Amino acid sequence: MDTSSSEAARLLRLLAVRASALALLAGITGETLLTLISALTGLGLLLVPVGSTADRRADQSAAT
């Protein structure tokens, strides 16, 4: 894993934590739809594969 993919993973984890915190706050206030959207966004950001995007980017730059 190179530095660009580790930085991308760190950024995605940070955004996932913020989305999860927003889901928690929205859940406390009773905003059901916002809670659901924020929770799914946070989960999606945690599960996104970062290494495959870095590999794909390397393959595209090698082809050009």
C-alpha positions as CSV (number, residue, x, y, z in Angstrom):
1,M,0.0,0.0,0.0
2,D,1.6,3.3,-1.1
3,T,1.2,6.6,0.7
4,S,-1.5,7.9,-1.6
5,S,-3.8,4.9,-0.9
6,S,-3.0,5.0,2.9
7,E,-3.9,8.7,2.9
8,A,-7.1,7.9,1.0
9,A,-8.0,5.2,3.5
10,R,-7.4,7.6,6.4
11,L,-9.6,10.2,4.8
12,L,-12.4,7.7,4.1
13,R,-12.2,6.5,7.7
14,L,-12.4,10.1,9.0
15,L,-15.4,10.8,6.8
16,A,-17.1,7.5,8.0
17,V,-16.6,8.5,11.6
18,R,-18.2,11.9,10.9
19,A,-21.1,10.4,9.1
20,S,-21.6,7.9,11.9
21,A,-21.5,10.8,14.5
22,L,-24.1,12.6,12.4
23,A,-26.3,9.5,12.4
24,L,-26.1,9.3,16.1
25,L,-27.0,12.9,16.6
26,A,-29.9,12.6,14.1
27,G,-31.1,9.5,15.8
28,I,-31.2,11.3,19.2
29,T,-33.2,14.1,17.7
30,G,-35.6,11.8,16.0
31,E,-34.8,12.5,12.3
32,T,-35.3,9.0,11.0
33,L,-34.5,9.5,7.3
34,L,-31.4,11.5,8.1
35,T,-30.3,8.9,10.5
36,L,-30.7,6.1,8.0
37,I,-28.9,8.0,5.2
38,S,-26.0,9.0,7.5
39,A,-25.6,5.5,8.9
40,L,-25.6,3.9,5.4
41,T,-23.1,6.5,4.2
42,G,-20.8,5.9,7.2
43,L,-21.0,2.1,6.7
44,G,-20.3,2.5,3.0
45,L,-17.3,4.7,3.5
46,L,-15.9,2.1,6.0
47,L,-16.3,-0.8,3.6
48,V,-15.1,0.8,0.4
49,P,-12.0,-1.0,-1.0
50,V,-9.2,1.6,-1.2
51,G,-6.4,-0.7,-2.5
52,S,-8.4,-1.6,-5.7
53,T,-8.8,2.1,-6.7
54,A,-5.0,2.7,-6.2
55,D,-4.2,-0.3,-8.4
56,R,-6.7,0.8,-11.0
57,R,-5.1,4.3,-11.1
58,A,-1.6,2.7,-11.5
59,D,-2.8,0.6,-14.3
60,Q,-4.3,3.6,-16.1
61,S,-1.1,5.7,-15.8
62,A,1.0,2.8,-17.0
63,A,-1.3,2.4,-20.1
64,T,-0.8,6.1,-21.2
